[in-house]
């Protein structure tokens, strides 16, 4: 275990940095990272939450997870940018591709985090600390954003190390450095210690990671159950997780939903809202190389009554038109005429789009796929709103709507301890 060398790579201010770089590449004079700005929600309606914020925005007390209107109240001059998840996946993929030049074992842990198993690679690339700096500098120079790299002998300490001081830093956190670098930190900064766990620990006067590490694990298990043993091991720097290759994280479904600023009380408006959601869902499905076998919709009326409906498809599809047609049919079966404030669409039971069974009853399938592919290409090059359907003209609705909505299974670190 002592001979292992693991790196944890974490993009700094990921969503905001990626939006800033994309804007600069497309001719924007303003770097979002230098002014109070955030990514999240809808700038016009002020719905949604803060997904990422700039360092200047942080100085106004703006926090990730709070509502857009709360953030705007703290800083009226705040610049709000809606999220572009296809952009984030492209940036994440580009970062992962660079990492794979230094090790065959690279594991994606989230959209902006990777683990790299460097054990045995020293003979090819050299000292791990020097290589960590090389990776950091390459990503800054070639991709335009900064990262932090943590280097240690296991995944837990590498992840803790990457967060010691930001941005654009390389940190080591080997077991012998734990008492000096990790134990003085507040207990809530330890991986796997969330808000509920930290409150229970604070109530029992366990305030630092070092105090947690020196606690009796049997005592911790009395009020934290098996999780007490896990966080005690983590506090002592112990983790036996392996770095596993997962070039494509397991995606269960892709979906979008939106809360509207007005009541939808007719089918035409409902169909348009569903279309704006499907446009985003279908484009992400195609970008990820999937088709779906199931389409589901959800509605919530103005009295907050929630209902949903779904249908399995005879043939997997990634077609915007076919998914929208199915969503509208589901809506007709589900809706009872009540005014609606929230609609959602999701595509599930995803499969690869490399091989598709042709259907005798869908002769326009290939033409539709070519059309969708051409539309996706134009939007990638010129922006998501460069091309949209005429039905949205004068409708008051956005042609493409929705947040990430992806139910992704990223790997977790070991719970065996």
KELUM-742691 format. One record per residue: x, y, z of N, C-alpha, C in turn; residue in one letter. Coordinates in pm, whole numbers, padded with zeros to 5 digits, always signed. Atoms other than C-alpha are relative to their C-alpha. Last residue first. Example, Ala and Ser with C-alpha at 12.3 -4.5 7.8 and 13.67 -1.06 7.14 Angstrom:
# KELUM-742691
-00082-00119-00006+01367-00106+00714-00077+00109+00073S
+00089-00119+00000+01230-00450+00780+00090+00120+00000A
***
This chain:
# KELUM-742691
-00073-00021-00124-01320-00028+00627-00092+00010+00120X
-00035+00125-00064-01516-00186+00346+00062+00019+00135X
+00067-00001-00129-01687+00136+00244+00029-00129+00076X
+00029+00124-00071-01447+00195-00042-00075+00024+00130X
-00115+00061-00065-01468+00510-00249-00045-00112+00093X
-00027-00055-00133-01765+00575-00471+00123-00069+00057X
-00048+00093-00102-01807+00525-00844+00022+00071+00133X
-00144-00005-00006-02021+00765-01050+00045-00094+00111X
-00062+00078-00105-02376+00657-01119+00151+00010-00012X
-00128+00062+00031-02539+00931-01322+00052-00077+00121X
-00020+00088-00114-02903+01034-01313+00123-00085-00030X
-00057+00131+00028-02891+01322-01555+00016-00079+00129X
+00098+00106-00003-03131+01611-01507+00055-00138-00023X
-00071+00123+00031-02867+01858-01617-00090-00121-00001X
-00131+00017-00062-03090+02162-01634+00059-00133-00035X
-00026+00106-00096-03380+02246-01860+00142-00006+00048X
+00020-00026-00142-03502+02438-02158+00052-00117+00081X
-00065+00112-00068-03432+02474-02529+00001+00032+00149X
-00004+00115+00091-03655+02688-02754+00066-00123+00061X
-00136+00025+00048-03735+02923-02462+00001-00124-00090X
-00067+00116-00060-04101+03016-02435+00140-00016-00060X
-00039-00035-00135-04268+03353-02497+00072-00111+00072X
+00067+00087-00097-04444+03201-02797+00028+00042+00145X
+00110-00072-00068-04361+03487-03036-00074-00085+00102X
+00003-00144+00028-04145+03246-03241-00125+00062+00062X
-00031-00075-00121-04128+02907-03064-00003+00152-00023X
+00113+00003-00093-04312+02722-03342+00025+00079+00127X
+00085-00117+00022-04041+02835-03584-00117+00005+00098X
+00120+00024+00079-03801+02578-03443-00089+00124-00006X
+00114+00054-00076-03456+02673-03324-00125-00001-00085X
+00100+00059+00087-03108+02731-03463-00113-00053+00087X
-00028-00044+00138-02836+02949-03312-00108-00048-00097X
+00115-00075+00051-02990+02906-02966+00021+00048-00144X
+00123+00081-00005-02758+02624-02851-00121+00073-00059X
+00079-00021-00120-02445+02807-02967-00135-00070-00007X
+00047-00139-00010-02264+02858-03297-00084+00028+00124X
-00092-00100+00056-02045+02551-03339-00042+00142+00033X
-00131+00012-00065-02220+02304-03111+00093+00113-00045X
+00010-00052-00136-02559+02432-03226+00132-00010+00075X
+00014-00147+00006-02473+02387-03594-00003+00058+00140X
-00126-00059+00043-02343+02034-03533-00005+00151-00004X
-00094+00006-00112-02648+01932-03331+00132+00067-00036X
+00042-00103-00096-02876+02052-03612+00096+00004+00119X
-00036-00130+00057-02682+01845-03867-00035+00114+00095X
-00146-00012-00005-02700+01533-03649+00045+00136-00053X
-00038-00028-00139-03072+01580-03592+00151+00022+00012X
+00043-00136-00031-03126+01604-03969+00040+00038+00143X
-00090-00092+00069-02917+01294-04037-00035+00145+00031X
-00128+00004-00071-03109+01103-03769+00101+00094-00065X
+00016-00074-00125-03441+01213-03920+00130+00004+00078X
+00006-00142+00034-03336+01102-04266-00010+00084+00127X
-00135-00043+00039-03231+00762-04126+00003+00148-00035X
-00093+00003-00113-03561+00710-03939+00138+00055-00036X
-00071-00128-00005-03791+00826-04218+00108+00003+00107X
-00084-00016+00118-03902+00470-04308+00080+00130+00002X
-00055-00134-00019-04031+00396-03961+00099+00029-00112X
+00108-00096-00015-04267+00097-03984+00050+00143+00020X
+00075-00006+00124-04022-00156-04123-00105+00112+00003X
+00141+00033-00010-03792-00081-03829-00068+00014-00137X
+00086-00080+00086-03414-00094-03844-00144-00048+00010X
+00087+00085+00080-03243-00250-03544-00092+00087-00083X
+00143-00015-00020-02979-00005-03427-00074-00096-00092X
+00070+00100+00080-02605-00056-03376-00149+00010+00032X
-00088+00046+00108-02381+00229-03264-00069-00099-00092X
+00063-00031+00129-02658+00403-03067+00085-00047-00118X
-00088-00059+00100-02557+00236-02740-00075+00027-00129X
-00085+00100+00064-02832+00175-02486+00084+00070-00106X
-00089-00042+00108-03028+00386-02241+00084-00114-00052X
-00041+00128+00060-03314+00243-02036+00088+00028-00122X
-00066+00100-00083-03432+00600-01969+00023-00129-00079X
-00021+00115+00087-03539+00924-02135+00084-00101+00076X
-00123+00077-00016-03683+01194-01913+00001-00118-00096X
-00015+00109+00097-03932+01476-01958+00129-00073+00032X
-00129+00066+00013-04056+01723-01697-00004-00112-00102X
+00000+00115+00091-04334+01975-01655+00141-00057-00008X
-00127+00073+00011-04408+02221-01374-00019-00117-00096X
-00113-00088-00026-04670+02494-01328+00135-00068-00022X
-00129+00062-00035-04979+02328-01470+00107+00106+00021X
-00114-00087+00035-05341+02442-01475+00130-00058+00053X
-00038-00091-00107-05577+02139-01441+00116+00088-00043X
+00047-00136+00021-05715+01994-01762+00037+00099+00107X
+00144-00007-00023-05695+01624-01677-00054+00142-00010X
+00052-00131-00041-05345+01554-01813-00152-00002+00010X
-00018-00034-00141-05208+01199-01810-00077+00123+00044X
+00055+00105-00086-05317+01036-02135+00000+00040+00147X
+00143+00010+00028-05266+01353-02339-00066-00104+00090X
+00065-00116-00061-04927+01404-02171-00151-00007-00019X
+00006+00026-00144-04817+01051-02261-00072+00114+00072X
+00101+00104-00019-04906+01119-02624-00016-00035+00148X
+00131-00063+00018-04712+01446-02609-00112-00102+00017X
+00026-00082-00118-04405+01271-02464-00138+00065-00009X
+00036+00090-00110-04421+01005-02737-00035+00079+00126X
+00130+00057+00033-04428+01271-03010-00049-00092+00112X
+00102-00103-00026-04142+01455-02839-00140-00053-00029X
+00011-00012-00147-03929+01138-02825-00107+00103+00035X
+00069+00118-00050-04007+01074-03193-00015+00005+00152X
+00141+00002+00037-03927+01428-03301-00074-00118+00060X
+00073-00105-00071-03601+01454-03108-00149-00008-00029X
+00064-00101+00084-03479+01120-03242-00077+00101+00085X
-00062-00124-00047-03242+00922-03019-00060+00119-00075X
-00007-00119+00086-03442+00601-03050+00081+00110+00066X
-00076-00109-00063-03465+00245-02923+00015+00118-00095X
-00135-00013+00054-03739+00044-03100+00072+00113+00072X
-00029+00122+00075-04063-00087-02948+00145+00000-00052X
+00003-00013+00145-04062+00192-02691+00031-00135-00066X
-00113+00068+00065-04151+00161-02324-00019+00007-00151X
+00030+00101+00102-04396+00419-02192+00130-00060-00052X
-00113+00044+00082-04408+00647-01890-00044-00107-00099X
+00046+00105+00092-04650+00856-01681+00118-00038-00088X
-00096+00039+00105-04606+01096-01392-00057-00116-00080X
+00039+00124+00067-04821+01293-01145+00104-00030-00108X
-00098+00056+00094-04747+01562-00886-00055-00129-00060X
+00028+00142+00015-05012+01776-00710+00087-00057-00112X
-00117+00082-00031-04847+02109-00630-00031-00151+00002X
+00022+00037-00140-05176+02309-00626+00104-00102+00046X
-00019-00120-00083-05071+02488-00944-00036-00022+00146X
+00096-00107+00022-05029+02149-01113+00024+00116+00096X
+00039-00047-00133-04720+01931-01129-00093+00119-00020X
+00068-00129-00006-04644+01721-01435-00030+00033+00145X
+00057-00031-00131-04406+01436-01512-00064+00138-00006X
+00027-00141-00025-04308+01270-01838-00053+00015+00142X
+00089-00030-00112-04142+00938-01918-00021+00150+00007X
+00024-00143-00014-03981+00789-02229-00100+00022+00113X
+00114-00040-00082-03830+00440-02238-00007+00152+00008X
+00108+00097+00020-03598+00255-02476-00125+00037+00077X
+00083+00035-00117-03346+00536-02515-00107-00100-00039X
+00140-00004+00037-03056+00576-02756-00080-00038+00124X
+00105+00089-00050-02704+00665-02652-00126+00008-00086X
-00004+00125+00076-02378+00806-02792-00105-00100+00043X
-00059+00104-00083-02327+01075-02524+00004-00136-00072X
-00139-00037-00028-02383+01357-02774+00071-00107+00081X
-00080+00023+00121-02696+01181-02901+00148+00031+00025X
-00002+00144+00026-02849+01157-02554+00090-00030-00120X
-00097+00059-00093-02749+01515-02480+00010-00151-00018X
-00134-00038+00045-02923+01638-02796+00106-00058+00093X
-00039+00079+00117-03234+01436-02709+00141+00036-00047X
-00021+00141-00037-03262+01581-02360+00053-00079-00118X
-00122+00011-00080-03211+01943-02470+00031-00145+00033X
-00113-00048+00081-03464+01935-02754+00131-00017+00076X
-00048+00113+00081-03696+01722-02537+00119+00042-00085X
-00071+00094-00089-03729+02003-02281+00062-00114-00080X
-00121-00070-00044-03815+02268-02542+00083-00088+00093X
-00096-00003+00111-04056+02020-02703+00131+00068+00043X
-00059+00134+00012-04230+01952-02370+00105-00004-00111X
-00089+00016-00115-04279+02325-02320+00068-00137-00006X
-00120-00080+00024-04415+02352-02673+00099-00011+00116X
-00081+00068+00100-04657+02061-02619+00130+00077-00027X
-00062+00116-00065-04781+02221-02295+00090-00074-00099X
-00112-00047-00081-04839+02552-02472+00072-00117+00066X
-00102-00058+00089-05048+02384-02742+00121+00047+00080X
-00089+00102+00057-05230+02159-02495+00111+00063-00084X
+00046+00052+00128-05382+02438-02289+00107-00091-00060X
+00137+00049-00010-05372+02560-01928-00055-00049-00134X
+00028+00058+00132-05004+02624-01864-00137-00065+00008X
+00075+00125+00009-04986+02851-01559-00016-00043-00146X
+00144-00019+00024-04715+03116-01554-00066-00137-00008X
+00044-00118-00072-04353+03153-01433-00149+00030-00019X
+00034-00114+00085-04283+02793-01538-00047+00119+00083X
+00112-00067-00068-04099+02531-01336-00026+00130-00073X
+00002-00145-00016-03883+02320-01566-00123+00044+00077X
+00129-00047-00049-03777+01960-01604+00010+00151+00018X
+00010-00142-00026-03506+01781-01794-00136+00029+00058X
+00129-00066-00005-03400+01420-01825+00012+00148+00026X
-00024-00142+00023-03124+01174-01896-00135+00068-00004X
+00100-00073+00077-03132+00824-01756+00048+00142-00023X
+00128+00070-00005-02925+00551-01594-00104+00067-00089X
+00110-00095+00000-02584+00682-01695-00130-00077-00005X
+00128+00065+00024-02293+00461-01595-00112+00103+00011X
+00074+00030-00121-01976+00667-01627-00137-00059-00035X
+00135-00054+00009-01800+00634-01965-00072-00035+00129X
-00005-00106+00101-01423+00598-01948-00137+00063-00019X
+00141-00023+00033-01469+00402-01630-00010+00113-00099X
+00027-00067+00127-01131+00247-01549-00150+00013-00019X
+00061+00086+00101-01098+00163-01182-00028+00080-00127X
+00031-00086+00114-00867+00314-00923-00049-00090-00113X
-00080+00013+00120-00889+00081-00625-00041+00106-00102X
+00068-00005+00130-01025+00172-00285+00099-00010-00115X
-00053+00108+00084-00828+00059+00022-00065-00001-00139X
+00093+00026+00110-00863+00372+00236+00062-00106-00089X
+00005+00137+00051-00702+00474+00565-00107-00015-00107X
-00064+00009+00131-00601+00832+00639-00003-00136-00064X
-00135+00053-00019-00676+00821+01012+00071-00026-00133X
-00071-00099-00080-00978+01046+00964+00144-00042+00027X
-00036-00111+00088-01087+00811+00685+00079+00106+00076X
-00109+00046+00087-01072+00515+00923+00045+00112-00094X
-00118+00012-00088-01280+00705+01178+00120-00047-00080X
-00060-00133-00011-01519+00809+00898+00120+00000+00095X
-00053-00047+00129-01580+00443+00811+00069+00135+00015X
-00126+00071+00026-01614+00319+01169+00063+00051-00129X
-00099-00047-00096-01876+00585+01240+00135-00065-00019X
-00064-00118+00059-02063+00503+00920+00105+00058+00094X
-00119+00044+00075-02128+00157+01065+00074+00118-00063X
+00010+00136+00056-02360+00309+01328+00128-00036-00076X
-00014-00011+00145-02315+00686+01378-00012-00134-00071X
+00093-00101+00054-02444+00710+01736+00012+00022-00150X
+00121-00008-00082-02300+00401+01906-00100+00100-00058X
+00103+00088+00056-02056+00342+01619-00130+00005+00079X
+00057-00063+00117-01853+00645+01727-00115-00084-00058X
+00085-00109-00048-01801+00490+02070-00068+00071-00116X
+00120+00065-00056-01674+00170+01912-00096+00105+00055X
+00094+00034+00107-01438+00379+01696-00127-00069+00050X
+00018+00145-00004-01280+00534+02009-00101-00038-00108X
+00118+00051-00071-01185+00889+01917-00003-00152-00004X
-00040+00051-00131-00828+00987+01820-00117-00053+00081X
-00096+00110+00016-00910+01021+01448+00039-00063+00134X
+00072+00118+00050-01222+01226+01524+00094-00119-00010X
+00080+00049-00113-01019+01466+01737-00083-00121-00040X
-00089+00065-00096-00767+01493+01452-00074-00054+00121X
-00025+00135+00052-01043+01564+01199+00092-00077+00096X
-00104+00009+00102-01148+01856+01414+00016-00143-00047X
+00005-00115+00091-01462+01944+01610+00104-00006-00111X
-00099+00046+00098-01553+01637+01815-00003+00102-00113X
-00127-00073-00012-01728+01802+02108+00113-00061-00082X
-00080+00081-00092-02016+01550+02127+00144+00053+00010X
+00078+00012-00125-02267+01792+01971+00076-00078+00106X
-00015-00126-00074-01996+01871+01715-00076-00004+00132X
-00135-00004-00055-01988+01504+01613+00023+00128+00080X
-00008+00098-00107-02365+01481+01574+00139+00001+00064X
+00077-00051-00113-02366+01804+01376+00007-00096+00119X
-00080-00101-00069-02082+01680+01154-00074+00058+00120X
-00107+00065-00076-02277+01365+01071+00082+00101+00078X
+00060+00072-00112-02592+01556+00971+00107-00065+00088X
+00057-00092-00097-02403+01810+00758-00055-00073+00123X
+00096-00100+00047-02186+01560+00580-00055+00082+00114X
+00060-00063-00117-01872+01376+00685-00090+00113-00051X
+00105+00085-00057-01801+01143+00390-00057+00054+00131X
+00087+00069+00095-01475+01324+00295-00093-00095+00074X
-00038+00138+00031-01338+01522+00587-00100-00060-00096X
-00077+00003+00124-01403+01896+00567+00049-00140-00036X
+00090+00004+00115-01684+01869+00823+00075+00002-00132X
+00042+00136+00029-01428+01773+01090-00090-00008-00122X
+00132+00027-00058-01262+02113+01078-00053-00136-00046X
+00114-00050+00075-00896+02083+00967-00132-00027+00074X
+00049-00128-00052-00614+02041+01223-00127+00052-00068X
+00065+00006-00130-00588+01665+01146-00045+00136+00054X
+00142+00034+00003-00524+01706+00775-00067+00009+00136X
+00079-00066+00104-00190+01882+00717-00150-00024+00011X
-00029-00142+00019+00026+01815+01024-00099+00068-00093X
+00013-00078-00124-00114+01486+01150+00019+00150-00019X
+00137-00015-00048-00173+01357+00791-00009+00081+00129X
+00035-00143-00003+00177+01423+00656-00139+00026+00059X
-00082-00067-00101+00314+01075+00744-00030+00150+00010X
+00040+00033-00138+00020+00920+00558+00082+00072+00107X
-00034+00138-00030+00100+01109+00234-00030-00029+00147X
+00056+00034-00131-00082+01431+00156+00022-00150+00023X
-00018+00139-00044+00094+01601-00133-00068-00017+00134X
-00022+00028-00142-00042+01919-00287+00026-00148+00021X
-00028+00142-00021-00026+02061-00640+00031-00019+00147X
-00101+00048-00094-00188+02400-00692+00017-00152-00011X
-00121+00021+00079-00381+02599-00953+00116-00048+00086X
+00001+00090+00116-00647+02732-00718+00140-00025-00054X
+00032-00020+00141-00682+02647-00432+00025+00147-00036X
-00009-00142+00033-00544+02520-00101-00019+00016-00150X
-00064-00072-00110-00599+02188+00075+00008+00150-00025X
+00082-00111-00047-00856+02054-00171+00065+00085+00107X
+00027-00093+00110-00626+01833-00378-00081+00121+00046X
-00114-00084+00032-00490+01677-00060-00029+00102-00107X
-00012-00101-00106-00826+01547+00059+00113+00097-00032X
+00115-00091+00013-00876+01373-00276+00006+00109+00107X
-00021-00079+00121-00525+01225-00271-00113+00102-00018X
-00096-00105-00031-00576+01121+00091+00031+00085-00122X
+00054-00093-00098-00894+00931+00005+00096+00116+00025X
+00095-00092+00062-00759+00777-00313-00053+00104+00099X
+00133+00056+00019-00451+00618-00158-00095+00108-00049X
-00011+00146+00018-00073+00667-00154-00136-00067-00004X
-00014+00078-00123-00082+01041-00208+00011-00147-00034X
-00083+00119+00022-00082+01322-00465+00015-00072+00133X
-00043+00058-00126-00353+01589-00484+00075-00129-00027X
-00038+00141+00001-00379+01792-00802+00045-00040+00140X
-00081+00039-00115-00565+02120-00832+00030-00148-00011X
+00038+00117-00079-00686+02244-01168+00084-00004+00127X
-00095+00050-00099-00683+02558-01377-00057-00118+00076X
+00048-00009-00137-00866+02641-01699+00102-00064+00095X
+00036-00133-00045-00746+02730-02049-00054+00012+00140X
+00145-00006-00013-00750+02390-02217-00049+00132+00058X
+00067+00057+00116-00394+02375-02355-00152+00014+00004X
-00046-00058+00127-00208+02610-02121-00080-00050-00120X
+00016-00146+00001-00398+02542-01797+00034+00058-00137X
+00144-00028+00005-00435+02170-01870-00025+00150-00002X
+00052+00033+00133-00065+02144-01955-00148+00033-00012X
-00038-00106+00093+00040+02330-01640-00053-00026-00141X
+00066-00124-00037-00152+02100-01409+00029+00111-00102X
+00141+00015+00037-00033+01788-01589-00076+00130+00027X
+00005-00001+00146+00331+01902-01565-00144-00010-00050X
-00016-00139+00044+00291+01992-01198-00011+00010-00153X
+00122-00070-00043+00155+01644-01129+00005+00146-00043X
+00104+00032+00099+00440+01497-01336-00131+00070+00035X
-00031-00075+00122+00697+01676-01119-00106-00023-00107X
+00027-00141-00032+00529+01543-00806+00026+00086-00123X
+00143-00031+00000+00508+01192-00954-00031+00147+00030X
+00047-00025-00136+00883+01177-01043-00147+00043+00001X
-00081-00068-00100+00940+01049-01395-00069+00018+00134X
+00024-00144-00001+00727+00975-01700+00076+00076+00108X
+00034-00058+00130+00805+00620-01810+00000+00153+00003X
-00108+00030+00095+00992+00476-01512-00026+00060-00137X
-00116-00088-00021+00756+00656-01276+00109-00024-00102X
-00019-00087+00118+00449+00487-01426+00124+00088+00013X
-00068+00069+00108+00451+00193-01183+00027+00084-00123X
-00089+00106-00046+00191+00344-00952+00061-00073-00120X
-00132-00026+00056+00042+00654-01119+00101-00108+00041X
-00092+00095-00064-00321+00554-01072+00137+00015-00065X
-00101+00055+00091-00516+00865-01176+00093-00090+00080X
-00110+00065-00069-00839+00976-01008+00093-00061-00105X
-00055+00127+00047-01060+01227-01186+00102-00053+00101X
-00099+00068-00084-01287+01515-01085+00043-00133-00063X
-00123-00080-00007-01485+01777-01279+00109-00063+00084X
-00023-00069+00127-01784+01574-01406+00129+00081+00002X
+00113-00089+00025-01753+01336-01112+00031+00075-00128X
+00072+00004-00127-01524+01049-01010-00121+00092-00001X
+00077-00123-00017-01381+00967-01351-00086-00012+00125X
+00139+00018-00042-01125+00690-01314-00068+00135+00016X
+00058-00130-00032-00792+00678-01497-00149-00021+00028X
+00106+00012-00099-00579+00363-01510-00046+00139+00043X
+00110+00076+00059-00375+00354-01834-00119-00012+00095X
+00029+00125-00069-00159+00635-01697-00113-00073-00073X
-00097+00026-00107+00011+00954-01816-00028-00129+00077X
-00133+00006+00059-00155+01010-02155+00106-00038+00104X
-00025+00135+00049-00486+00917-01993+00133-00013-00075X
-00043+00085-00111-00474+01242-01796+00036-00141-00049X
-00138-00036-00035-00484+01447-02117+00051-00092+00110X
-00088+00047+00107-00794+01260-02237+00146+00033+00027X
-00026+00142-00015-00966+01312-01902+00095-00055-00105X
-00088+00016-00115-00930+01689-01929+00037-00147+00021X
-00132-00047+00041-01076+01687-02280+00101-00012+00113X
-00061+00103+00084-01366+01472-02160+00140+00040-00044X
-00037+00112-00087-01445+01714-01879+00072-00109-00079X
-00118-00043-00076-01439+02009-02119+00050-00113+00090X
-00112-00008+00094-01673+01827-02360+00128+00041+00073X
-00044+00136+00029-01904+01726-02074+00117+00000-00097X
-00073+00052-00117-01916+02085-01951+00050-00143-00025X
-00132-00063-00008-02006+02218-02297+00081-00061+00114X
-00077+00063+00107-02293+01966-02328+00142+00058-00005X
-00059+00127-00044-02407+02079-01987+00075-00073-00110X
-00009+00067+00130-02460+02444-02081+00072-00133+00025X
-00095+00110+00021-02575+02616-01762-00009-00061-00139X
+00068+00131-00009-02749+02955-01769+00098-00113-00032X
-00012+00075+00126-02517+03252-01704-00072-00133+00015X
+00051+00137-00010-02596+03509-01436+00004-00065-00136X
+00022+00056+00134-02393+03829-01401-00039-00146+00014X
-00044+00137+00027-02434+03986-01056-00034-00042-00143X
-00075-00002+00126-02482+04362-01054+00047-00138-00044X
+00087-00035+00114-02761+04335-00792+00072-00001-00135X
-00083-00075+00096-02525+04153-00550-00084+00030-00124X
-00128-00031-00062-02679+04012-00231+00088+00085-00091X
+00025-00098-00106-03033+04030-00371+00130+00042+00068X
+00017-00130+00065-02915+03859-00689-00026+00110+00104X
-00131-00046+00045-02785+03565-00485-00009+00139-00061X
-00078-00031-00120-03116+03526-00304+00137+00055-00037X
+00047-00130-00049-03301+03553-00636+00070+00039+00129X
-00049-00110+00082-03085+03279-00785-00045+00135+00056X
+00081-00035+00115-03157+03037-00502+00059+00121-00074X
+00107-00094-00033-02885+02900-00277-00073+00042-00126X
+00121+00065-00050-02698+02584-00371-00111+00095+00040X
+00050+00104+00090-02350+02732-00405-00121-00067+00063X
-00035+00139-00028-02316+03033-00180-00058-00093-00106X
+00080+00089+00083-02306+03408-00243+00049-00143+00016X
+00071+00098-00082-02153+03594+00050-00089-00094-00077X
+00130-00056-00036-02061+03902-00154-00081-00098+00087X
-00024-00108-00095-01694+03794-00154-00129+00069+00042X
-00012+00059-00134-01800+03466-00318+00018+00108+00106X
+00137+00021-00050-01913+03663-00622+00002-00056+00142X
+00061-00129-00038-01554+03792-00672-00143-00013+00054X
-00061-00044-00125-01430+03427-00656-00051+00139+00040X
-00136-00051+00012-01676+03324-00926+00054+00040+00136X
-00016-00144-00018-01980+03110-00858+00146+00039-00018X
-00142-00037-00013-02104+02764-00951+00009+00152+00006X
-00079+00121+00023-02441+02584-00946+00149+00026+00018X
-00139-00029+00037-02648+02864-00791+00075-00132-00013X
-00097-00018-00107-03015+02763-00785+00139+00029-00057X
-00116+00087-00006-03318+02781-01008+00094+00037+00112X
+00025+00132-00057-03568+03052-01098+00130-00080+00002X
-00068+00016-00129-03460+03411-01149-00038-00130+00070X
+00102+00031-00100-03717+03443-01431+00055-00008+00141X
+00120-00081+00015-03487+03624-01674-00100-00023+00113X
-00022-00142-00030-03144+03494-01564-00126+00085-00007X
+00043-00078+00116-03265+03131-01552+00015+00148+00032X
+00132-00057+00011-03095+02895-01311-00027+00073-00130X
+00115+00066-00060-02726+02843-01269-00129+00071-00030X
+00066+00088+00095-02376+02969-01339-00117-00065+00072X
+00033+00136-00040-02248+03263-01140-00061-00075-00117X
+00079+00074+00097-02087+03603-01174-00030-00138+00054X
+00103+00078-00070-01921+03875-00969-00092-00069-00100X
+00110-00086-00047-01632+03975-01199-00098-00085+00081X
-00056-00121-00060-01288+03832-01289-00107+00093+00058X
-00071+00033-00124-01393+03472-01355+00050+00124+00073X
+00095+00017-00111-01655+03584-01606+00070-00027+00132X
-00028+00130-00060-01378+03707-01839-00088-00013+00125X
+00001+00012-00145-01527+03998-02033+00027-00143+00042X
-00111-00079-00056-01434+04076-02394+00015-00020+00150X
+00039-00084-00114-01648+03796-02534+00121+00074+00054X
-00012-00143+00020-01522+03682-02875-00045+00088+00114X
+00101-00048+00095-01634+03319-02898-00005+00152-00006X
-00028+00059+00131-01315+03183-02740-00098+00050-00106X
-00119-00067+00055-01359+03426-02451+00033-00053-00139X
+00034-00136+00039-01712+03300-02392+00116+00073-00063X
+00081+00010+00121-01604+02935-02396-00041+00139-00049X
-00090+00033+00111-01327+03013-02148-00078-00007-00131X
-00086-00116+00028-01568+03188-01912+00089-00025-00121X
+00081-00102+00066-01830+02911-01936+00086+00120-00039X
+00028+00050+00133-01563+02648-01860-00088+00098-00078X
-00121-00010+00081-01434+02849-01566-00027-00043-00144X
-00022-00141+00029-01786+02892-01428+00124+00019-00087X
+00102-00051+00091-01872+02525-01456+00029+00144-00041X
+00016+00067+00129-01540+02407-01310-00102+00065-00093X
+00117-00075+00045-01455+02657-01039-00049-00053-00135X
+00037-00113-00085-01117+02480-01013-00118+00076-00061X
+00006-00128+00070-01100+02142-01190-00046+00110+00096X
+00128-00068-00021-01006+01852-00958+00005+00137-00070X
-00001-00123+00080-00733+01596-01025-00139+00061+00006X
+00138-00046+00014-00670+01327-00763+00004+00136-00069X
+00026-00143+00017-00339+01149-00803-00150+00024-00008X
+00130-00036+00056-00248+00807-00663-00008+00152-00014X
+00004-00144+00022+00097+00662-00596-00128+00032-00075X
+00095-00055+00097+00112+00315-00442+00017+00152-00012X
-00067-00025+00128+00428+00196-00270-00093+00059-00105X
-00085-00117-00008+00284+00239+00080+00064+00034-00134X
+00082-00120+00000+00000+00000+00000+00086+00125+00000X
***
